[in-house]
């Protein structure tokens, strides 16, 4: 009987060791679930007659390991807060400085700013603002946002009013064909808006 009990313990240790390698010690609750479910499976010893058995698991960490995990989680939380605040500051600053007027205002606010240099700064300010305009917050780095940028660049490459009107008309037609009448109506409204507000001053 002792031999069978030893074989059962050996089998369970091997099974627990194997599945525990896939677990995150910082997520003890999930590790308990995974290991518990794994050890609860019916197993069989190749004895005659075969011995079938299941097991229940009580899983915990040693005190030193618990302290190490707690320290790790605390450090990760602090780092996450630091990273989030830095990203928020970067995103807000990039949005502000993408506007040439805001960028120029920042320059004027400096100590000892030479206002006589303003005329020569125009091109430089526009160039720097263009660099900031290319920044995208992390939550906007998606295919959809990239597609919007491509579409914006494409439409901007046709400065002629008539060309823009034709493009918006084609866009609305494509949306109708895709069974998206709500979006098509919005695109058509853009066409109408361009007809009313013509850069050349024509209706």
C-alpha atoms as a printed R data frame, in Angstrom:
    type eleno elety resid chain resno       x      y       z
1   ATOM     1    CA   UNK     A     1   0.000  0.000   0.000
2   ATOM     2    CA   UNK     A     2   2.866  2.372   0.834
3   ATOM     3    CA   UNK     A     3   4.382  1.650  -2.560
4   ATOM     4    CA   UNK     A     4   1.143  2.668  -4.287
5   ATOM     5    CA   UNK     A     5   0.868  5.839  -2.200
6   ATOM     6    CA   UNK     A     6   4.467  6.733  -3.115
7   ATOM     7    CA   UNK     A     7   3.713  6.188  -6.807
8   ATOM     8    CA   UNK     A     8   0.649  8.430  -6.546
9   ATOM     9    CA   UNK     A     9   2.660 11.192  -4.871
10  ATOM    10    CA   UNK     A    10   5.409 10.891  -7.477
11  ATOM    11    CA   UNK     A    11   2.903 11.122 -10.324
12  ATOM    12    CA   UNK     A    12   1.213 14.147  -8.797
13  ATOM    13    CA   UNK     A    13   4.513 15.922  -8.136
14  ATOM    14    CA   UNK     A    14   5.558 15.413 -11.740
15  ATOM    15    CA   UNK     A    15   2.200 16.664 -13.010
16  ATOM    16    CA   UNK     A    16   2.266 19.686 -10.680
17  ATOM    17    CA   UNK     A    17   5.855 20.532 -11.629
18  ATOM    18    CA   UNK     A    18   5.046 20.378 -15.315
19  ATOM    19    CA   UNK     A    19   1.955 22.598 -15.203
20  ATOM    20    CA   UNK     A    20   3.443 25.060 -12.704
21  ATOM    21    CA   UNK     A    21   6.129 26.025 -15.225
22  ATOM    22    CA   UNK     A    22   3.419 27.681 -17.304
23  ATOM    23    CA   UNK     A    23   2.068 29.759 -14.390
24  ATOM    24    CA   UNK     A    24   2.934 33.300 -13.348
25  ATOM    25    CA   UNK     A    25   3.942 33.410  -9.652
26  ATOM    26    CA   UNK     A    26   2.707 37.000  -9.523
27  ATOM    27    CA   UNK     A    27  -0.817 35.764 -10.346
28  ATOM    28    CA   UNK     A    28  -1.375 33.230  -7.611
29  ATOM    29    CA   UNK     A    29  -5.145 33.002  -8.097
30  ATOM    30    CA   UNK     A    30  -4.786 31.977 -11.741
31  ATOM    31    CA   UNK     A    31  -2.011 29.534 -10.832
32  ATOM    32    CA   UNK     A    32  -4.305 27.891  -8.262
33  ATOM    33    CA   UNK     A    33  -7.038 27.518 -10.891
34  ATOM    34    CA   UNK     A    34  -4.733 26.088 -13.570
35  ATOM    35    CA   UNK     A    35  -2.888 23.690 -11.268
36  ATOM    36    CA   UNK     A    36  -6.061 22.674  -9.436
37  ATOM    37    CA   UNK     A    37  -7.862 21.805 -12.660
38  ATOM    38    CA   UNK     A    38  -4.823 19.912 -13.947
39  ATOM    39    CA   UNK     A    39  -4.436 17.791 -10.811
40  ATOM    40    CA   UNK     A    40  -8.182 17.162 -10.539
41  ATOM    41    CA   UNK     A    41  -8.070 15.020 -13.687
42  ATOM    42    CA   UNK     A    42  -8.539 11.311 -13.286
43  ATOM    43    CA   UNK     A    43  -5.207  9.468 -13.409
44  ATOM    44    CA   UNK     A    44  -4.353  5.783 -13.387
45  ATOM    45    CA   UNK     A    45  -1.412  3.738 -12.183
46  ATOM    46    CA   UNK     A    46  -0.446  0.794 -14.397
47  ATOM    47    CA   UNK     A    47  -0.953 -1.693 -11.569
48  ATOM    48    CA   UNK     A    48  -2.953 -4.891 -11.542
49  ATOM    49    CA   UNK     A    49  -5.710 -4.031 -10.951
50  ATOM    50    CA   UNK     A    50  -5.253 -0.385 -12.129
51  ATOM    51    CA   UNK     A    51  -5.466  2.282  -9.421
52  ATOM    52    CA   UNK     A    52  -7.391  5.425 -10.382
53  ATOM    53    CA   UNK     A    53  -7.046  8.661  -8.430
54  ATOM    54    CA   UNK     A    54  -7.626 12.436  -8.485
55  ATOM    55    CA   UNK     A    55  -6.137 15.170  -6.328
56  ATOM    56    CA   UNK     A    56  -7.052 18.495  -4.723
57  ATOM    57    CA   UNK     A    57  -4.514 21.303  -4.580
58  ATOM    58    CA   UNK     A    58  -3.581 23.806  -1.891
59  ATOM    59    CA   UNK     A    59  -1.148 26.260  -3.444
60  ATOM    60    CA   UNK     A    60   0.703 29.086  -1.745
61  ATOM    61    CA   UNK     A    61   4.076 30.800  -1.772
62  ATOM    62    CA   UNK     A    62   6.741 30.766   0.886
63  ATOM    63    CA   UNK     A    63   6.927 33.985   2.963
64  ATOM    64    CA   UNK     A    64  10.060 35.200   1.186
65  ATOM    65    CA   UNK     A    65   8.493 34.467  -2.193
66  ATOM    66    CA   UNK     A    66   5.294 36.310  -1.228
67  ATOM    67    CA   UNK     A    67   7.350 39.342  -0.203
68  ATOM    68    CA   UNK     A    68   9.288 39.216  -3.474
69  ATOM    69    CA   UNK     A    69   6.082 39.024  -5.521
70  ATOM    70    CA   UNK     A    70   4.534 41.896  -3.553
71  ATOM    71    CA   UNK     A    71   7.623 44.026  -4.162
72  ATOM    72    CA   UNK     A    72   7.560 43.159  -7.861
73  ATOM    73    CA   UNK     A    73   3.873 44.057  -8.238
74  ATOM    74    CA   UNK     A    74   4.385 47.338  -6.386
75  ATOM    75    CA   UNK     A    75   7.301 48.226  -8.656
76  ATOM    76    CA   UNK     A    76   5.262 47.349 -11.756
77  ATOM    77    CA   UNK     A    77   2.382 49.543 -10.574
78  ATOM    78    CA   UNK     A    78   4.703 52.482  -9.915
79  ATOM    79    CA   UNK     A    79   6.325 52.047 -13.322
80  ATOM    80    CA   UNK     A    80   2.918 51.816 -15.021
81  ATOM    81    CA   UNK     A    81   1.812 55.082 -13.415
82  ATOM    82    CA   UNK     A    82   5.092 56.775 -14.384
83  ATOM    83    CA   UNK     A    83   4.815 55.534 -17.983
84  ATOM    84    CA   UNK     A    84   1.178 56.605 -18.256
85  ATOM    85    CA   UNK     A    85   1.870 60.113 -16.956
86  ATOM    86    CA   UNK     A    86   4.835 60.470 -19.320
87  ATOM    87    CA   UNK     A    87   2.747 59.343 -22.303
88  ATOM    88    CA   UNK     A    88  -0.075 61.707 -21.363
89  ATOM    89    CA   UNK     A    89   2.366 64.621 -21.048
90  ATOM    90    CA   UNK     A    90   4.004 63.749 -24.366
91  ATOM    91    CA   UNK     A    91   0.661 63.416 -26.154
92  ATOM    92    CA   UNK     A    92  -0.667 66.702 -24.755
93  ATOM    93    CA   UNK     A    93   2.546 68.564 -25.597
94  ATOM    94    CA   UNK     A    94   2.632 67.154 -29.137
95  ATOM    95    CA   UNK     A    95  -0.979 68.200 -29.739
96  ATOM    96    CA   UNK     A    96  -0.210 71.714 -28.536
97  ATOM    97    CA   UNK     A    97   3.026 72.144 -30.469
98  ATOM    98    CA   UNK     A    98   1.550 70.757 -33.683
99  ATOM    99    CA   UNK     A    99  -0.100 74.172 -33.969
100 ATOM   100    CA   UNK     A   100   2.486 76.667 -35.326
101 ATOM   101    CA   UNK     A   101   0.849 79.519 -33.407
102 ATOM   102    CA   UNK     A   102   1.125 77.633 -30.113
103 ATOM   103    CA   UNK     A   103   4.723 76.722 -30.871
104 ATOM   104    CA   UNK     A   104   5.543 80.343 -31.661
105 ATOM   105    CA   UNK     A   105   3.822 81.469 -28.461
106 ATOM   106    CA   UNK     A   106   6.046 79.088 -26.514
107 ATOM   107    CA   UNK     A   107   9.086 80.632 -28.154
108 ATOM   108    CA   UNK     A   108   7.929 84.186 -27.361
109 ATOM   109    CA   UNK     A   109   7.363 83.248 -23.703
110 ATOM   110    CA   UNK     A   110  11.047 82.422 -23.276
111 ATOM   111    CA   UNK     A   111  13.264 84.754 -21.341
112 ATOM   112    CA   UNK     A   112  15.151 87.163 -23.588
113 ATOM   113    CA   UNK     A   113  13.100 86.214 -26.678
114 ATOM   114    CA   UNK     A   114  14.133 88.407 -29.595
115 ATOM   115    CA   UNK     A   115  10.929 89.516 -31.325
116 ATOM   116    CA   UNK     A   116  12.927 90.850 -34.252
117 ATOM   117    CA   UNK     A   117  13.582 87.238 -35.250
118 ATOM   118    CA   UNK     A   118   9.881 86.471 -35.776
119 ATOM   119    CA   UNK     A   119   9.850 86.935 -39.580
120 ATOM   120    CA   UNK     A   120  12.760 84.522 -40.040
121 ATOM   121    CA   UNK     A   121  11.217 81.941 -37.720
122 ATOM   122    CA   UNK     A   122   8.094 81.341 -39.799
123 ATOM   123    CA   UNK     A   123   9.473 78.489 -41.934
124 ATOM   124    CA   UNK     A   124  11.281 76.858 -39.008
125 ATOM   125    CA   UNK     A   125   8.163 76.962 -36.833
126 ATOM   126    CA   UNK     A   126   6.073 75.350 -39.562
127 ATOM   127    CA   UNK     A   127   8.674 72.608 -40.026
128 ATOM   128    CA   UNK     A   128   8.884 71.825 -36.305
129 ATOM   129    CA   UNK     A   129   5.095 71.912 -35.934
130 ATOM   130    CA   UNK     A   130   4.862 69.445 -38.814
131 ATOM   131    CA   UNK     A   131   7.113 67.034 -36.920
132 ATOM   132    CA   UNK     A   132   4.893 67.232 -33.840
133 ATOM   133    CA   UNK     A   133   1.816 66.769 -36.024
134 ATOM   134    CA   UNK     A   134   3.116 63.331 -37.013
135 ATOM   135    CA   UNK     A   135   2.993 62.132 -33.401
136 ATOM   136    CA   UNK     A   136   0.165 59.752 -32.611
137 ATOM   137    CA   UNK     A   137  -0.937 58.715 -29.109
138 ATOM   138    CA   UNK     A   138  -0.735 54.997 -28.472
139 ATOM   139    CA   UNK     A   139  -4.514 54.543 -28.612
140 ATOM   140    CA   UNK     A   140  -4.545 56.104 -32.089
141 ATOM   141    CA   UNK     A   141  -1.871 53.816 -33.554
142 ATOM   142    CA   UNK     A   142  -4.402 51.560 -35.251
143 ATOM   143    CA   UNK     A   143  -5.049 50.613 -38.856
144 ATOM   144    CA   UNK     A   144  -8.189 52.756 -38.817
145 ATOM   145    CA   UNK     A   145  -6.308 55.865 -37.715
146 ATOM   146    CA   UNK     A   146  -3.570 55.205 -40.262
147 ATOM   147    CA   UNK     A   147  -6.241 54.840 -42.945
148 ATOM   148    CA   UNK     A   148  -7.666 58.222 -41.957
149 ATOM   149    CA   UNK     A   149  -4.213 59.769 -42.304
150 ATOM   150    CA   UNK     A   150  -3.749 58.212 -45.742
151 ATOM   151    CA   UNK     A   151  -7.178 59.479 -46.817
152 ATOM   152    CA   UNK     A   152  -6.425 62.966 -45.474
153 ATOM   153    CA   UNK     A   153  -3.114 63.111 -47.343
154 ATOM   154    CA   UNK     A   154  -4.812 61.844 -50.489
155 ATOM   155    CA   UNK     A   155  -7.564 64.472 -50.369
156 ATOM   156    CA   UNK     A   156  -5.051 67.215 -49.577
157 ATOM   157    CA   UNK     A   157  -3.101 66.301 -52.721
158 ATOM   158    CA   UNK     A   158  -6.014 67.652 -54.816
159 ATOM   159    CA   UNK     A   159  -6.126 71.387 -54.089
160 ATOM   160    CA   UNK     A   160  -8.594 72.172 -56.874
161 ATOM   161    CA   UNK     A   161 -12.167 72.636 -55.594
162 ATOM   162    CA   UNK     A   162 -13.737 70.742 -58.506
163 ATOM   163    CA   UNK     A   163 -11.428 67.785 -57.927
164 ATOM   164    CA   UNK     A   164 -12.327 67.692 -54.230
165 ATOM   165    CA   UNK     A   165 -16.023 67.805 -55.059
166 ATOM   166    CA   UNK     A   166 -15.612 64.862 -57.430
167 ATOM   167    CA   UNK     A   167 -13.652 62.863 -54.818
168 ATOM   168    CA   UNK     A   168 -16.295 63.362 -52.140
169 ATOM   169    CA   UNK     A   169 -18.998 62.420 -54.629
170 ATOM   170    CA   UNK     A   170 -17.123 59.191 -55.473
171 ATOM   171    CA   UNK     A   171 -16.655 58.502 -51.756
172 ATOM   172    CA   UNK     A   172 -20.385 58.887 -51.127
173 ATOM   173    CA   UNK     A   173 -21.184 56.603 -54.070
174 ATOM   174    CA   UNK     A   174 -18.812 53.960 -52.747
175 ATOM   175    CA   UNK     A   175 -20.477 54.086 -49.334
176 ATOM   176    CA   UNK     A   176 -23.883 53.671 -50.967
177 ATOM   177    CA   UNK     A   177 -22.579 50.621 -52.824
178 ATOM   178    CA   UNK     A   178 -21.279 49.183 -49.544
179 ATOM   179    CA   UNK     A   179 -24.780 49.521 -48.027
180 ATOM   180    CA   UNK     A   180 -23.728 52.293 -45.676
181 ATOM   181    CA   UNK     A   181 -26.330 54.995 -46.389
182 ATOM   182    CA   UNK     A   182 -25.676 56.844 -43.114
183 ATOM   183    CA   UNK     A   183 -22.012 57.323 -43.954
184 ATOM   184    CA   UNK     A   184 -22.872 58.139 -47.553
185 ATOM   185    CA   UNK     A   185 -25.165 60.925 -46.333
186 ATOM   186    CA   UNK     A   186 -22.312 62.379 -44.290
187 ATOM   187    CA   UNK     A   187 -19.985 62.260 -47.281
188 ATOM   188    CA   UNK     A   188 -22.647 63.907 -49.432
189 ATOM   189    CA   UNK     A   189 -23.007 66.636 -46.807
190 ATOM   190    CA   UNK     A   190 -19.287 67.318 -47.212
191 ATOM   191    CA   UNK     A   191 -19.824 67.727 -50.948
192 ATOM   192    CA   UNK     A   192 -22.634 70.190 -50.306
193 ATOM   193    CA   UNK     A   193 -20.509 72.017 -47.762
194 ATOM   194    CA   UNK     A   194 -17.671 72.413 -50.265
195 ATOM   195    CA   UNK     A   195 -20.112 73.731 -52.839
196 ATOM   196    CA   UNK     A   196 -21.319 76.403 -50.422
197 ATOM   197    CA   UNK     A   197 -17.902 77.277 -48.999
198 ATOM   198    CA   UNK     A   198 -15.741 77.514 -52.087
199 ATOM   199    CA   UNK     A   199 -12.134 78.651 -51.469
200 ATOM   200    CA   UNK     A   200 -12.298 80.484 -54.813
201 ATOM   201    CA   UNK     A   201 -15.362 82.384 -53.651
202 ATOM   202    CA   UNK     A   202 -17.676 80.668 -56.144
203 ATOM   203    CA   UNK     A   203 -20.900 78.913 -55.097
